Amino acid sequence: MSTNQNLTTAEWLSENYQEDNIVIVDCHWDSNAYLRAHIPNAIMRPGHPYIKSEDAEGNPEKHMPDPEQFELLMNRMGIDADSTVICYEEWHNHFATRLWWLLRYYGHDKVAILNGGWQAWVEKGFPVSMSTHNPLPTEGFKAQVSLDRFVGLDELLINYSNSEWQVIDVRSDGEYNGSENPGNNRSGHIPGALHLEWNSMLKSDEKNVHYLRPKEDMERLLSDAGVSKEKTTVVHCQSGVRATFMAYCLDLLQYPNVKVYDGSMGEWANLEETPLEN
């Protein structure tokens, strides 16, 4: 696996997980899942799976950690400039892609997702561990912001209707059409936003392991949804987590200009000046 390939397999990882420069990160929602069993040498990602900045009580806020906070987290996890990071989890890998996207946003390209996640590893019969793996802290991670991967509220308000931009809403059908509301002040979607639910890019095998669809299938789904490679693409969901999964898929498919709106509907639908339609 090249260090910028973005995707790896359980077979490759089984042969390489003991390499010194590889940091395997278990991105499960619940740390108890890690304690029950995990890939050998994997560390548990500390904190909330959304990996957001935190308020004074430690609750996640709407936006990503700032560079200093993210550096502290990565150094605490033993990730430095030379580390190859492999991310996985058991809930279709969207928490894994959240870490993938933040690492890429902060300038670290040597990061990949385990296709099929924890289920693929177990289904293949590879060894598991119940021993906590504690990383050696480092000071070798230095955040270098890649602004081309991010769009904020003000820039999106100016450009959401720009003919050279396209917005992809990756939430459920109900969230998109406004029939479901996860607790926002308002419901609906950004006017003109395309819709393609994030998990449509996954397909279950006969063992119910959720793998990424073949690239040609993903391309077809995007084309059917009206997505073009020629436009600046903004991806969002409710909290900026599911959006990173679609951003990851677009990156695999070599879409050239993909941005995540990190505030997503948790921000947009709770303001008065932002337009919505059903």
Secondary structure in CASP SS format (residue, H / E / C, confidence):
PFRMAT SS
TARGET T0000
AUTHOR 0000-0000-0000
METHOD secondary structure of the structure
MODEL  1
M C 1.00
S C 1.00
T C 1.00
N C 1.00
Q C 1.00
N C 1.00
L E 1.00
T E 1.00
T C 1.00
A H 1.00
E H 1.00
W H 1.00
L H 1.00
S H 1.00
E H 1.00
N H 1.00
Y C 1.00
Q C 1.00
E C 1.00
D C 1.00
N C 1.00
I E 1.00
V E 1.00
I E 1.00
V E 1.00
D E 1.00
C C 1.00
H C 1.00
W C 1.00
D C 1.00
S H 1.00
N H 1.00
A H 1.00
Y H 1.00
L H 1.00
R H 1.00
A C 1.00
H E 1.00
I C 1.00
P C 1.00
N C 1.00
A C 1.00
I E 1.00
M E 1.00
R C 1.00
P C 1.00
G C 1.00
H C 1.00
P C 1.00
Y C 1.00
I C 1.00
K C 1.00
S C 1.00
E E 1.00
D C 1.00
A C 1.00
E C 1.00
G C 1.00
N C 1.00
P E 1.00
E C 1.00
K C 1.00
H C 1.00
M C 1.00
P C 1.00
D C 1.00
P H 1.00
E H 1.00
Q H 1.00
F H 1.00
E H 1.00
L H 1.00
L H 1.00
M H 1.00
N H 1.00
R H 1.00
M C 1.00
G C 1.00
I C 1.00
D C 1.00
A C 1.00
D C 1.00
S C 1.00
T E 1.00
V E 1.00
I E 1.00
C E 1.00
Y E 1.00
E C 1.00
E C 1.00
W C 1.00
H C 1.00
N C 1.00
H H 1.00
F H 1.00
A H 1.00
T H 1.00
R H 1.00
L H 1.00
W H 1.00
W H 1.00
L H 1.00
L H 1.00
R H 1.00
Y H 1.00
Y C 1.00
G C 1.00
H C 1.00
D C 1.00
K C 1.00
V E 1.00
A E 1.00
I E 1.00
L E 1.00
N C 1.00
G C 1.00
G H 1.00
W H 1.00
Q H 1.00
A H 1.00
W H 1.00
V H 1.00
E H 1.00
K C 1.00
G C 1.00
F C 1.00
P C 1.00
V C 1.00
S E 1.00
M C 1.00
S C 1.00
T C 1.00
H C 1.00
N C 1.00
P C 1.00
L C 1.00
P C 1.00
T C 1.00
E C 1.00
G C 1.00
F C 1.00
K C 1.00
A C 1.00
Q C 1.00
V C 1.00
S C 1.00
L H 1.00
D H 1.00
R H 1.00
F E 1.00
V E 1.00
G C 1.00
L H 1.00
D H 1.00
E H 1.00
L H 1.00
L H 1.00
I H 1.00
N H 1.00
Y C 1.00
S C 1.00
N C 1.00
S C 1.00
E C 1.00
W E 1.00
Q E 1.00
V E 1.00
I E 1.00
D E 1.00
V C 1.00
R C 1.00
S C 1.00
D H 1.00
G H 1.00
E H 1.00
Y H 1.00
N H 1.00
G C 1.00
S C 1.00
E C 1.00
N C 1.00
P C 1.00
G C 1.00
N C 1.00
N C 1.00
R C 1.00
S C 1.00
G C 1.00
H E 1.00
I C 1.00
P C 1.00
G C 1.00
A C 1.00
L E 1.00
H E 1.00
L C 1.00
E C 1.00
W H 1.00
N H 1.00
S H 1.00
M H 1.00
L E 1.00
K E 1.00
S E 1.00
D C 1.00
E C 1.00
K C 1.00
N C 1.00
V C 1.00
H E 1.00
Y E 1.00
L E 1.00
R C 1.00
P C 1.00
K H 1.00
E H 1.00
D H 1.00
M H 1.00
E H 1.00
R H 1.00
L H 1.00
L H 1.00
S H 1.00
D H 1.00
A C 1.00
G C 1.00
V C 1.00
S C 1.00
K C 1.00
E C 1.00
K C 1.00
T E 1.00
T E 1.00
V E 1.00
V E 1.00
H E 1.00
C C 1.00
Q C 1.00
S C 1.00
G C 1.00
V C 1.00
R H 1.00
A H 1.00
T H 1.00
F H 1.00
M H 1.00
A H 1.00
Y H 1.00
C H 1.00
L H 1.00
D H 1.00
L H 1.00
L C 1.00
Q C 1.00
Y C 1.00
P C 1.00
N C 1.00
V E 1.00
K E 1.00
V E 1.00
Y E 1.00
D C 1.00
G C 1.00
S H 1.00
M H 1.00
G H 1.00
E H 1.00
W H 1.00
A C 1.00
N C 1.00
L C 1.00
E C 1.00
E C 1.00
T C 1.00
P C 1.00
L C 1.00
E E 1.00
N C 1.00
END
